[in-house]
Amino acid sequence: MCRYGCTGVLKHRRERDYQRKTIIGGNGMNKQKQLVFVNPILGLLVLIQAMSGLLHDILPKDVFEVLHKAGWALVILVIYHVYLNWSWVKNKLFVKIS
């Protein structure tokens, strides 16, 4: 018998997966739903950084500084994106060679 009081492994796995989803999302939002929200914002921030770099000489200094500060949001979202996709990263990068 497991700590949840069940004897079946499948039920235990479902309970564990449910807890994992609610812990990560807070209110039950799973990783996939979070990625639907994070990925478009991440893409927009990448475009903003690219455009601010390409238009550096044309943009007024004040506008460039505001766009340049969006880089911190980009860094934070990239870290969060990697966190949400960590199982995929582990499976692709840290493969055991036998």
C-alpha positions as CSV (number, residue, x, y, z in Angstrom):
1,M,0.0,0.0,0.0
2,C,1.3,3.4,-0.9
3,R,1.2,6.6,1.1
4,Y,-2.1,7.6,-0.6
5,G,-3.7,4.4,0.6
6,C,-4.1,2.7,-2.7
7,T,-2.8,-0.6,-3.8
8,G,-2.7,0.1,-7.6
9,V,0.3,1.7,-9.3
10,L,-1.9,3.4,-11.9
11,K,-4.0,5.3,-9.4
12,H,-0.8,6.4,-7.6
13,R,0.6,7.7,-10.8
14,R,-2.6,9.7,-11.5
15,E,-2.6,11.2,-8.1
16,R,1.1,12.1,-8.4
17,D,0.6,13.7,-11.9
18,Y,-2.4,15.7,-10.6
19,Q,-0.3,17.0,-7.7
20,R,2.5,17.9,-10.0
21,K,0.2,19.9,-12.3
22,T,-1.4,21.8,-9.4
23,I,1.9,22.6,-7.7
24,I,3.5,23.9,-10.9
25,G,0.5,25.9,-12.1
26,G,-0.9,26.9,-8.7
27,N,-4.6,26.8,-9.8
28,G,-4.3,23.7,-11.9
29,M,-2.8,25.3,-14.9
30,N,-0.5,22.6,-16.5
31,K,2.7,23.1,-18.3
32,Q,1.1,23.0,-21.7
33,K,-1.3,25.8,-20.9
34,Q,1.6,27.9,-19.5
35,L,3.6,27.4,-22.7
36,V,0.6,28.6,-24.7
37,F,0.9,31.8,-22.8
38,V,4.7,32.1,-22.5
39,N,5.7,31.2,-26.1
40,P,4.0,34.1,-27.9
41,I,5.3,36.6,-25.4
42,L,8.7,35.1,-25.8
43,G,8.5,35.4,-29.6
44,L,7.4,39.0,-29.3
45,L,10.3,39.9,-27.0
46,V,12.8,38.3,-29.3
47,L,11.4,40.4,-32.2
48,I,11.5,43.6,-30.1
49,Q,15.2,42.9,-29.2
50,A,16.0,42.2,-32.9
51,M,14.3,45.3,-34.1
52,S,15.9,47.5,-31.4
53,G,19.3,46.2,-32.4
54,L,18.6,46.7,-36.1
55,L,17.1,50.2,-35.7
56,H,19.6,51.3,-33.0
57,D,20.8,54.3,-35.1
58,I,17.3,55.4,-36.1
59,L,15.5,55.1,-32.8
60,P,15.6,58.0,-30.3
61,K,17.7,57.2,-27.3
62,D,14.7,57.2,-24.9
63,V,12.8,54.6,-27.0
64,F,15.9,52.5,-27.4
65,E,16.5,52.4,-23.7
66,V,12.9,51.3,-23.0
67,L,13.1,48.5,-25.7
68,H,16.6,47.5,-24.4
69,K,15.2,47.0,-20.9
70,A,12.7,44.5,-22.3
71,G,15.8,42.3,-22.5
72,W,15.5,41.4,-18.9
73,A,11.9,40.2,-19.4
74,L,13.3,38.1,-22.3
75,V,16.0,36.5,-20.1
76,I,13.4,35.7,-17.4
77,L,11.0,34.2,-19.8
78,V,13.7,32.1,-21.5
79,I,14.7,30.7,-18.1
80,Y,11.0,29.9,-17.3
81,H,10.5,28.4,-20.8
82,V,13.5,26.1,-20.2
83,Y,12.1,25.2,-16.8
84,L,8.7,24.3,-18.4
85,N,10.4,22.2,-21.0
86,W,13.1,20.7,-18.7
87,S,11.9,17.1,-19.2
88,W,12.3,17.5,-23.0
89,V,15.8,19.1,-22.5
90,K,16.9,16.2,-20.3
91,N,15.7,13.6,-22.7
92,K,17.4,15.2,-25.7
93,L,20.6,16.5,-24.3
94,F,21.4,14.1,-21.5
95,V,21.0,10.9,-23.3
96,K,23.0,7.9,-22.0
97,I,25.3,6.5,-24.7
98,S,25.5,2.8,-24.4
